[in-house]
Amino acid sequence: MNQLEELIVGESKERPYTDEELAKQLHIRREAVIEERKRLGIPDSRLRLRRVLIQEIRKMLEQEDLSDRMLTSRLQEKGYQVSRYLVSELKTEYKCNRVRGQFYNNQGPKPTQAVESIQSKETTKPDKVDEDFAAMIGYDGGLRAQVRQAKAAIAYPPHGLHTLIIGPSGTGKTMLAEHMYQFAKHRGILREDAPFIAFNCADYADNPQLLNSQLFGYVKGAFSGAAENHDGLVEKADGGILFLDEVHRLSSEGQEMLFYLLDKGAYRRLGDVAVHKVNVRLIAATTSTPESSLLLTFRRRIPIVISMPALSERPISERFDIICHFFRKEQQKIHHRMVVEKAAVRILLQYGCSGNIGQLQSDIQVACANAFLDYMSRGDDTVYIREELLDNLLAASDTRKRLEGDQPYCRKLVFGDDFEDLQDDGTDVDSIYSHLNRIHKASGVPESERMDMLRRQLTAHFLRIEQDQARDAKDDAAQQQSKEAVQQVLAAMEHMLNPVTDALVENLTAMVKEAMTMVDYGLPMEQKLMFDPAEQYPAEFQAALKFAELFFEQNHCIFPERALAALTLCFYAFSACKRRKRVRIILMTHGDVGKSIADAVNHIYDNDNLLAVSMGWDESSERVMEQIISLVQKVDEGYGCLLLVDMGSLASFAPEIALRTGVPVRCVARVDTLMALDAVYRADGKDGQNLDALADALEVGRLHAGFSGTEKYQGKPSAILTVCITGEGYAQRIKSYLRTTVAASKNVHLEDVGLLNRDAMLQKVEELRSNFDIVAAVGTINPELPGIPFLSMEYLFSGYGTMALTNLLENHHQDTKRLTDIIEPQLVLCDATFANKNEVIDHMCTILVARGYVKPEFLLSVYKRENLGTTCLEERIAVPHGESSYVVKPSICVAKLHKPMEWADGCVADFVFLFALTENCSEYVQIFYDKIRSRECLENLRKSESPAEIFKNLV
């Protein structure tokens, strides 16, 4: 037995030696301790402590059931330095030691295990008694008590017990109710065709009468619009289960009616005196506290109350299974191999998911959708869920779940192979290198955007590493010590660097700790990145070598080759080395709007190139001129200054400023945020334009969404030209890219054009103009077409080009909207005769339903809106309308009445426009209003003698 083994054998089990403590006692470097410990197969101090703790916890819990607080106190009395969180995790692991088919012994997960099969989890069959609830993750663990209550409620003779399920939104209340229904059918408690009727009381909460009519039905004449008898949901649920979600949104009257149903098994329809008998089992759900929102009489009729735990209260093993389940579902939708990075899994396990399982599913779907877009533009065979797709979740969450020690659930997930697996990489360090490789493989990304991507990736990665490592005061001290060491080295490199930023210090500090982690885990040092940092970034690579050399001299720390590459990118991304000169940009506006634009642009690009100058509305031009002259002389780097101004006298400053300062100055007027983004983007790129080229590009509008004026459009459909040399191949790929990344291009005509034969190209464009308005040209080479803005693919890949193109398309779409989009001749009635207002609404809604424009529920929503107040305008025009959620296709049904009709108190209508519009149809409302404000248009409408005349006068 060597000295290391002797020390570890003799260590205190309550406080095992750390690698640093062992190194001090043996008078050797910490790296040597780690290497020897791994050679001997000895786990680190945290895992050694964890094994002992699990044994202690098992002994204590076998004697008595202790709370987390009491268990922590008992362990601390024995000398263990543990947190209640760690104790809670180990207690949960002891009680629920199975993770869906994979068992661990009481000493925790086997440290050598790197892969486990998800298929084995899916094929493991539950006991027969549990099969109806087995699809619920945690049915035999964290939800065992809830499942037991659910079974008891269903099976209790003779007809089961009514049940209330409580818990936060997204915890699975609806799923539990559905499994209770399946359980009842499979056990013969309900017949096989028994109904399961689900209804969300929140849908009609602001109209209690309408809500009650939905539940219990109504008879003809019960209220305005009740033209015939209507069965309610209670009747439809007879012989089965009625599930009422958000039951606390029922009014007191509704709860009393429901109480009568539960007490007597009977109910009355609205407006009816007859009593109807039913056999209904009620399952209700609420996110509210029952005592504060439900009547006592109602609560007394619900003997079973099931409380669903929040996701944060579920064991970490179940959260991991839920994550796997949702990713597996998404992979089956897209039919491509899917890889979820270990760092991404860690974020999903940690972030404060306030919306619980529902939000978790939604967040995973969003990440998969973004990853799929990335996959389509990349063109390989795998969809990667990378950590940057989920970084915003940690930033937006108020709380996060701490993962202490080595977690068996933080591992890479792979779906879609012949077998699916969970890969335990042992450490997070590989993830950042995969990001850097991917960035450098993206050949279409310009240098300035690539720097921005690197900056975000490195900052996010090292910030997370820093947060994971800063767990107690000792770690904070180590962090500060590392930071001071980095600052000392950078001070010695002052001659090589620009003024050192805090961002550079923080990222290099995290890099030092990252390098130590690589050594700790014994990662091969000969592995290389897929690009050569010495060739691509020679100045930054020399800085990295110098940093590594000085750091070794002062701290005896050797950086592996991969760490040297990441050091190089740190120096590059955070502009540590001497920066090249650039065109300076000054934003001049009246008022404070310029400062807001500059703050936003500089934040996006993380630089200082956009300087804002505000001019008061009453401030003299001479004073502003002197201020700008002083600023130009101060900031010019030898490449001139570009003035971006909003309007007025500011636009005429450039010649005089250039004359008085000797600095080249150009000016571009009518600035907006997108123009400012474009200007800084082009000026800061490594291939940045000179002053004249930059100003010319902005003036002709090739790079910003403000290019298009409405006067050049003729109301025709939109078209985009996709351009390459031949008009084939790459142009086709551009088409595919636009369809998948620019949502506004979905209904736009895309036309390929080639540059080899310019005459043929011009002829093709002219032919296209006869049927379309050409909004833009997109491609690899500018076709130089007058009046058509060009966006390069390089610019489009940056993201801001996508914004510009979307803006162009939306502006054109706004200019070409017509009432013909939503009014058809078949929806127009002339000289229609009706007895009353209700007949008008019923008939017009029937037309819309029959033609598939709205759902049947639209009718009730119209009556609901009518009850809130008049919908009649002064021009004797009625405009009834319903809920947009029931609209399938936006439309307006029009009726010219045979004679004027009283629509509401004091309001008479002779024209009715029934609006069935979605949330995105506000512009059609404005177009309609502009029409009816015209006296001539109204007179022509009232003189119309046929549907065709009405339609013609409207459109």
N, C-alpha and C positions, 0 to 999 in steps of 0.2 A: 504494500500500500504506500503510495507516494504522499508527499506533504499535503497536496490539495485534497486528496481523499480523506486524510486524517483530520484536517480542519473541518470538512463538511460532515463527517461522521460525528465529530464532537461538538458541532454547533448546537445552539439552542433551537429546539423545534418551534418555539414561539417567535423567534427572531432569527431566521436563517441568514447567513452571511451573503451580502451582495457581492458582485464581481469586483467592485472597487475595494471593498473591505478585504477580500481575499488577496487582491493584488498588493495592498499595503502590508499585509502580514507576511507575504512571501517575497516582498521586495522585487516584484516583477511588474511588467506592464499589464494593464487590464486586458489588452487584446490577447496576451499569452494565456491568461487565466481562462478566457472564453474558449480559446482553441483547445486547451487541455481538457476543460470540462466537457466540451462536446465530444472529444476523442474518447473519453471515458463513459459517455452516454449519460451524464449527470444533468438534469434539468436546471433551469435558472432558479433564483431564490423565490420568485413569485410562484412558480409552479410547485416548488417544494413546500412552500407555506400552504398553498391551496390544497395539496393532498392531505396534509395534517389537519387542516381546518375541516375538510369534509368528514374525516373520521370523527373528529370531536363533535361536530354537529350531529352526525348520525347517532352517536352515543347519547347525546342530550335529548334528542327528539324521540328516541326509543323509550326514554324514561317518562317524559311529559311533553305536552304540546306547548311550546314557548312562542311568544310573539317575537318579531324581528328585533324589537328594542331590548326585550329581556335576554334573547339569545346573544346579542352583541355585548350586553353588559356582563353576562357570564363568561364569555370568551376574554373580554378585557380584564376581568378579575384574575384569569389564569395567566395573564401576561401577554396575550396576543394584541398587537396593534392593528386593529381592523376597523373598517367603517361599517355602518349599518347597511349601506348599499351592497357591499361585497357579501355580507352575511345573508342578506335577503336573496341575492343571486344564488349563493351556494345552497341555501335552504330550498329554493325552488328547484334547483338541479337535483337535489336529493329526492324531493317528493315526486318530481316529474322527470325521471332519469331516462326517459325514452324520447327520442326525436323521430317519430313517425317511422318506425322500423329499424332505427339504428340505436342500439343499446350501448351505454357506457357503464364501466364499473364505477365503484364509489370513489375511485381516485381520479375521476375526470376523464377526458378524452385521451385516447392513445396518442402520444406525441408524434409517432411516426406515420400516423394515418394521413394521407394526402388526398384521397379521392373516395367519395362514397356515391353509390348509385341512387339517383332519384327514382328510377324505375322500380326499385325494390320497395320504395315507400308507396308507390301507387298500386302495386300489385299485392301488398300485404292486406289480406282480407280481415275485417273486423269480426268479432263474435256476432252470431246471428242476432242476438238481442239488441245489438247496437247498430245494425246495418242501416237503419233509417236515419240515423244522425251522424254516421261516419264521415259524410262529406263535410261536416263542420270541423274545421281544424281546432283541436283542443277538446273534442267531445269526451275524451277519456282523460283529460288533464285539467287545464284551466277552466273549462266549461262543464266539468263533470257534474257539479251540483245543479247547474241550470238545466242540463239535459235530464237529470233525475226528476226535477220538479216538472218539466214539460211532459215527461212520460206519465207521471202521476196524475197530472191535470187531465190528460186525454183518456187514460184508462179507468179513472174512477167511475164506478157504476152509479146510476144506470146510463147517464148521458154525458159523463165527464164534468169537469169544473171550468167555469169561465176563468179566463187568465188575463192578467195585466203584466206586460213586459215593460220594464223601465230601464233607462240607460241613455247615455249621450248619443247624439246623432252619429250614425256610421258604425255602430257596434254590432250589428247583425240581428236586430230585432225582427225584421221582416223574414230573414232567412230561417230563424228559429221557428217562426210561425208556420212557414212552408214545410219544414221538416216535421212539425207536429201533425200537420195535415197528412203527409205521407205515412207517418207512423200509424195514424188512426185508420187509414185505408188498408195498410198491409196487415194490421192486426184484426181486421174485420169489424172494427168499432164503427166505421163509416162504410157505406157501400162504395164500390169502385168508382162509380160515376158521380159521387157526391161533389157538390160545388165548393170551390174556395173563392170567395169574393173579397178582394182587397180594395180598400178605399182610404184616401188620405183626407182627413177632415180639414186640413189646412187649405185645401183648394178652394173652399167656399166659406172660409171662416168669417169673412167680412159681411156675409149675407146669411144670417141664421135661418131665415125662412127657406132659402134655396137649398141650404145644407140639409135641413130636415126633410125637404121634399125629395132630395136624392136618396136619403136613407130609407124613409118610410113610404115614399110614393105620394100621389095626390089624385084627387078625383077632378073631373071636368068642372071648371068654374071656381076651383079653390082659390085661385088668384089670377091676376091679369096675365094672360098668355097660356093658361091651363086649358087648352082646347079639347083635350081628351083625357081619359083615365091613364094613369102611369104607374107601373109597378116600381117599387123601390128596391134597394139593394137587400134589405131584410128579406123580402119575398124571394128574391133570386137565390139567397143563401139557405133557403129552407132545406133541411136535411144535411147541411154541411157546416162549413165554418165561415164566419164573417170576421175579417181582419180589419180593424179600424186603426190606422196609423195616426199619430198626433191627436189622440182622442181628447186631449185637454183643450183643443180648439173648439169642441162642442160647447154651445151655449148652455146655460142652466136648464132652459126648457128642453133642449135636446138631450141632456143627460137624464132628465126626469123621464122623458119618453123611452130612453134606453133602459132605465131602471125598471120601468113597467114591463118592458119586453123580457128582461132577465127574471123578474119576479113572477110574472104570470104566463110567460111564453106567448104573449099576444101583443098586438099593436094596432093602431089606427092610422089610416092614411090621412094626409092633410085634407081637411074639408069633408071628411067622412065620419059617420056615426057608427058604422059597422066595425066590429072587432074581428081581426083575422088571427088565427092560430098558426104558429110556426114552431119548428124544432131547430133552433139555431144555437151552435156553440160560438161564443164570442171570445176572440183573442184581441185585446186592445194593446196599443203601444203608446208610450209617451216619453218625451225628453224632459218633461217638467216633473217637479216634485208632486206626487199625487195629493198630498195633504193640502197643498196650496192651490191646486187647479181643478180638483175633482170633488163633487159633492159627496158628503159623508154617506148619504143613502145609496149613492151609486157605488162607492168603494166597498160598502158592506156586502154587495152582491157579487163581488169578485174575490173569492177566497184565496186564489193562488197569485202571488206577486213574484215575478222572476226578475232579478236585477242583472243586467248584462254589464260586464266590466268594460272599462275603457281600454283601448289598445295599450296604454302605458301600464296598465295593471296586469296585463297578460304576461306569461313567462316569455323570456327572450326566445326560447326554442319555438314557441308557437308563432311569434312574430316572424321568425325566419321561415317557417313553413308557409305562412300566408304570403310572404314575399315571393317564395318559389312558385306557389300556386298561381299568382297573378302573372308572373313572367312566363310561366308555361302556357297560360291561356293566350297571351299576346303572341308568343312564338307560333302557336297553332293557327293564329289568324294570318300571319304574314308568310308562313311556310318557308322561312329561311333560318339557317343556323343563327343562334343568338348567343352572345357571350356577354355576361354581366361582370364587370370588373369588381375585384374584391373591395376596392375603395368605395365603389358605388353601393355595394351591399352594406358596407359599414355605415354609410350615410343613412340609408333606409332603416337600419336598426337603431340609429341614434336620434334622428331628428324628432322634435316635438310635433307629432301628427295630431293636431287638435281635432280634426274631423274623423279620427279613428280609421277603421278598416275602409270605409267608403272613400275617405280622402287618400289613403294609401294606394288604393286601386287607381284612383284618378291620377295621382302623381306618377305612378308607374306607367300608365297609358300615355301620358304626355311625354315622358322620357323615351318610351319606345317609338312614339311618332317622330320625335326629333331625330332619334338614332336612325330610323328608317329613311328619313330624308338624306341624312349623311351617307347612308349606305347607297342610295340611288345615285348620288353624285360621285361616290368613290368607285363604284363598279366592281367590288369584289363579291364574295359569296357569303359574307358574315355581317350580321348586324351587331354593332358593339354598343353596349350601354356603359358609357364612360362617366367618370365622376363629375366632369364639368357639367353634364346634363342635369345633375342633381345638387350641385353646390348651392343653388338658390334656396333649397329647402332648409339647409342649416342656417343660412343667413336670415330667413324669414321666420323661423320658429323661435318662440319665446323660451322654450325649454328643450333640453336634449337628454337622452338617456346615456349615462356614462357606461362604458364597457371596460371593466377593470380586468387586467391580466390578459392571458391568451384566451381568446374566444373561439370555440369550435365553429361558430356560425359566420365569422368574418372570412369568407372564402369566395373565390371566383365561381360563378355559375355558368354552366354551358348547357344549352338546350338545342335539340334538333339534330344531334348526332345519332348514330345507331344506338348509343346509350347516352343518357344525360348524366352529368356529374357535377359535383361541387369540389372545386380544387382549392386546397389550402396552400397558398404560396409561402406561408410562414412569415411574410412581412409585406409592408405596403410599398417598399422601395421600387419594385419593378414598374409600378403603375406610371410614375412620372416619366420614365424612359420611353414607355409605349406612347405617351402623349407627344413627347418631343420628336420621336420617329415619325409619328403620323403628321405632325405639323410640317416637317421637312419633306414628306412625300407629297404634300399638297402643292404641286408645282404651279397651280393657277393662282395661288395666294401671293399678292404683292408683298414686298419687303416690309413696308410700314405696318400692314395688317398682320404680317407674321410676327413682328416684334410685339404688337399688341396681344396677340394670342399667347405668345411665350410669357409675357408679363403676367397675364391673367392665370395661366396654368401654374407657373412657378409660385406665385403668391398664394393661390388657393391651396396648392399641395402642401407647401411648407407651413402655412397657417394651420392646416389641419393636423400635421405632424406635431407642431408646437403645442397645440391644444391637447392632443392626446398624451403628450409627455409631461405637461405641467399639471401634475395631479396633487402634489403636496408641497410643503415649504421647501423640502429638500430639492425637488425638481426645479422649483423657481430659482433657488440659489445656483443650481447647475446651469440653468438657462442664462442667468445674469453673468456667470463666470465665462460662459462661451461667448456671450455678446461682447464682453470686455476684451477677450482675446482677439476677436474679429476686428474690433476697432483699433487695437494696437497694430495689427498687421496692415490694415488699410492706411493708417497714419504713416507707416514706413513706405507705402506705395504712392504717396501724395503726388509725386512728379509724373506718374503715369495716368492719373485720373482727373476727371472733373470734380468739382465739389461733391463730396460723398452724401448721398441721400439716406434718409431713414429707411426707405424701402430696400435699398441695397444692403444695409447693415442687417435688417431683420431677416432677409432672405438668405444671406450668407450664414448667419447664425443658425438658421434652421438647416442649411446645407451641411454644416459641420456635424450637427447631431444626426443628420441623415447618413452621412458617411460612417459614423460610428455604428449606426444600426446595421449597415451593410456588413461591416466587419463582424459584429455580434452574431449575425446569422450565417456567417461563413460563405457569403455569395462569391462566386468566381470573379476574380479581378480582371481576367483577360477578356471578358465580354465587352463588346463595343457597340456603339450606336450605329445606325444605318447611314450616317453622314459623317464627314470628317470636319470637326470643329476647327482644327488648325488651318484647314484650307478655306473654309467659308468665313471664319471670323478670326483672322490672324492676330489682330491687335488684342482682341478680347482673350484669345487663347494664351497669348504671352502674359497677359495680366493674371489669368488663372494659374499658369505655371509659377509665376512669381508669388502669388498668394499661397499656393501649396508649399512652395519652398520655405517661405518665411514662417508659415504656420507650423511646419515640421520643426524648424529650428527652435521655436518658442514653446511648442506644446507636444512634440514627438508624436504627431498624428500624421499618418500616411493616407493620402486620398487615392482610392482605386481609380482606374482609368475612366470608368463611366462617371465617377463623381467629378473628375476633371472636366469632362464634356459638359456636365450640368453647371459647373462653376463658370465655364466659358459663356454659357447662355445667360447666366445670372448677370454677368458683366455687360453682355450685349443688351439684354432686355431692359435693364434699368439704367442704361446710358451712362455707365461709369467711365468709359474711356472717352478720349477727346472727341467731341461731337463735330460733325461737319457743319458748314455754314448753310443758311437757308434764307428764303424770302420771308420777311416778317410781315404779319398781317395785323392791321389795325381796324377795329370795328367802330364806326362812328354812327351814333343814332341820337335822335331826340328822345329825351326821357331815359328811363332806366332799363328799357327793353334790351339794349345792347349788352349790358352786364349779365343779364340772365342768359342770353344766347352764349356769351363767351364762357360763362361758368359751365354750362352744359357741354359745350364742345371740348373745352379743356379737360373736363372730367372724363368724357368718353375716350379721349386720346391720351390722357394722363400726361399732358405737357403744358407749356406756357406760351405757345406761339400765337394765340389769339388774344390781343389786347383790346380792351373796351374803353371807349371815351364817350361820355354822355354829354349832350348839349341841351341846356335848358331852353324851353320854348321862347323865353324872352332874352336869352343870352346873346350877346353881340358876336357876329361872325369873326371879327378881328381877334377877340379874346380866345375863341376856339382855335383859330388859325395859329396863334402863338403857342398854344398848348400842344398842338399836333406837331409843329416844327420841332419843338423841344423833344418830344417823344421820338420822332423819326431819327433825330441825331443821336439819341441815346441807344436805341435798340437795333439800328441797322448793322447787319453783319457782313455787308459788302455786296449783297445780292438784291438790294432795293426793298421797298415796302409797298404792299398792296393795301389800299384803303377800300373797305367795304362800307358803304353808306346807305342810309334808308331813303332820303329824298332831299329836295330843296337845295339850299346853297352849299351844303356839304359836298355835293357832287362836283363842284367846280374848284375844289381846293388843290387838286393834285399838281397842276402845272406850276402854280406859285410856290408850293412846298418844294418841288424838285429844283426850282430856280434858286431858292434861298438857302437850301441845304446842300445842293450838289449830289443828293441821293436820288437814284431813279425811283419814281413814284408813279403808280397807276391807280385808277379808281374805277370801281364797279358799283352801280347803284341798285336800289330795290333789293337789298339784302334780306334774306330770311335764314332760319336755322339750317336748312338743308344746304343752302349755298355756302354758309360758313363751314359746315362739315366738309363739303367738297374742297373748299379752298385749303383748309388745313391738311386734309388728306393728301392732296397733290403736292403741297409745299413741303411736307415732312417725309415723303417717301424717298428712298435712296435714289430713285430715278426722278426726283422732284423736278417740276417744270421751272423754267426761268420766269422772271416777272412778266414779260410780255406774253409768253405762251399761256401762263396761268390766267392772266386777265382776259385774254382773247377767248379762252375756252369758257370762262364764266359768262362773258358778255353774249356769246352766241347761244349759251344755254345748253350745251351738249352734256353737261355733267350735273344739272340740277333739275328738280321737278318743276320749277317755276317756268320752264321753257315754253310750254304750250299756252297759246292764247286761244280763247274760244272762237275768235273770228276766223281761224283757219279751218275749223271743223264744219262739216256740212250736214251733221246729223246722221251720218252713215255708221254702220257697225265698225268696231275697232279692229285694227290689224297691226301686227308686229312683224318686221322683217328679221329673219335670222340669217346672218351673213357669214360666209367663209369664202375661201378662194374659188372653190368649185361649185358651191351651193349644195353639196352632198356631204355625207359623212359627218363632219363636225357640226354643220348646221343642223343636222337631224338630232345630234346630241344636245345642242342648245335648246331645241324644241322640248325635248324630254326634261331638261333641267328647269325650264320655265314652267312647264305644267306642274312639276312637283314642288317648286319652291315659291312661286309667285301666285298666290291664291286668286288674285284679280285677273289672271290670264286664262282662267278656266273656260270662259265663253268667248275668248278672243281668237280671231283667225290668225294663225301663224304661217308665214310664207317663206320658203327657202329662196335665197338669191345668191348667185355666185359672181365673183369679180373678174373672172378670166375674160369674159366677153362683155365689156361695159355697155355697148349699144343694146345688146339683148337684155341686159339687166335693166336699163332705163326704160325699155319698151315694156318689160314685165311690170315694172313699178307703175307706169302710167295706166296700164290695163287694170291693175289692182286698185288704183285711185277711183276708178269709175264705180266701184261697188263698196269700197271701204275708206274710212279715214285712217291713214297710216300714222300711228301714234309714235312709234320709235323704231330704230334699227338696233339690233343687238348682235354682237359677234366678235370676231378676232381682229378684223381690219375695218376701219372707217370707210364706208362706201361713198362719203362726201355727197350726200343727196340733199339739195337745198330744201329747207323747211322741215326736215326730219331729224330729230335729235338722235345722236348715236351714243350708246352705252357699251363700253367694252366689257368683255367677260371678266377681265381682271377686276374692274370696278364693281361688277355685279356680284362677284364672289365676296367682296368686302362686306356685304350686307347693306351698305348705304346705297349702293346702286339698285338693290332690290327695293329699297324704300322709295327711291326716285321713280322707278318704273311703276310701282304700285300707285304712286301719286298721279303720274301721268294718266294711267288707265282710269283711275277713279274720277279724275277731273273730266275726262272725255265722256265717261259713262253718265256723269251728272248732266253734261251738256246735251246728251242725246235721249234723256228720258222723256217719254210721251205717255199720255193717258191710254194710248193704244196698247201699251204694255199690260194694262190691267183691266181694260174694258173691251168686251167683245160684243158684236151685234146680237149674239144669242142671249146676252145678259140685259137687254134693253126691252122694256115694256112701254107701250103707248096707249093712252086712254084706258088705263086699267081701272076696273070697277071693284071696289071693296067696301064692306060694311063698316069696318072700323080699322083702327091702327094695328090691332093684333093680327087681323087677317093679312094686312100688308106684309108685316114682318114674317109671319108664318110662310106665306107664299114665296117671298123673295129668298128666304133661307132654304126653302125646299129646292128651289132652282140651283142654288150654290152647292147644296149637298149632292143633288142628283148629278151634277157635272163634275163632282170631285174637287171642288175648290175649298170646301170646308168639311170638318167633321160634324156629325149630328149634334154633338154637345155645344156647337156654336150658337144654336138657337137660344138655349137657356142663358148663355152668357150675354146675348143681346138684351134679353128681358132684364137681366141683372143690371146692365148699364142703364137701361131706360128708367129703372126704379130710382137711380141715383140723382136724376135731374133731366131737364129737357135737352133734347138733341135737335132742336128746330132753330134755324137761323132766321134773321129778319127778312131775308129775300123769299120767304115762304118755301124754304127748302129744308127738308128733314134729312139728317145724316146719322141714322142709327148705326151702331158698330158693336162688335163683340171682341172676345179675348183673342189675342194674336196666337196663343198656344194651340188654338183649334183651327187655325188657317193652314191649309195644305199648299195652296197657291194664291198669292195676292190677287184680289179682284174687287171690282165694284159692280153691284147690280143696280140698275137704274129703272125707275118707274115714273112715268108721267101719268098722274091720276086724272080720271075722267072729270072729276069735280073736286074742288078744294075740300080738305078734311081737317077736323080738329086733331092736332097731334098732341098737344098738351094744353094746360090751362093758359088761355089767351094766345095760343100759337096755332096758326093754320098753315098747312102745307099743301102744295099742289105738285111738287116734285120730291121724290124720295131717292136718296143715294145710300144704299146699304154698303158700308165699307167693311171689307174683310181683308185686313192688311197685317203684315208682320212688323216687327220692330224696326226694320230697315227701310220702311216706305214713307218716311216723313216728307221726302221731296215730292212724292205724288200728291200728298195732301196740299202742299204749297202750290203745285201746278193747278190742282182743282180749285183752290181758293182764288187764285189769280183769274181763272176762267169765270167763275160766278160773280166776281166783282165787276165784270164787264156788263154794262146795261144792254149792249147790243147782243152779247151772247145769250143773256137771259131771255130777251125778247124772241130771238130765233128759236131757242129751245121751246118756249111756250107756243110758238106758231107751228112747230113741227107736227106733222100728221102721220108719221110712221116711225118705227124703230130705226130705220135706215137714216132718216133725216136727223133724228136725235143724236145718233152715233156720229154723223158727219159734223154736226154743229159742236159736239163735244171735243172731237179730236182734230 
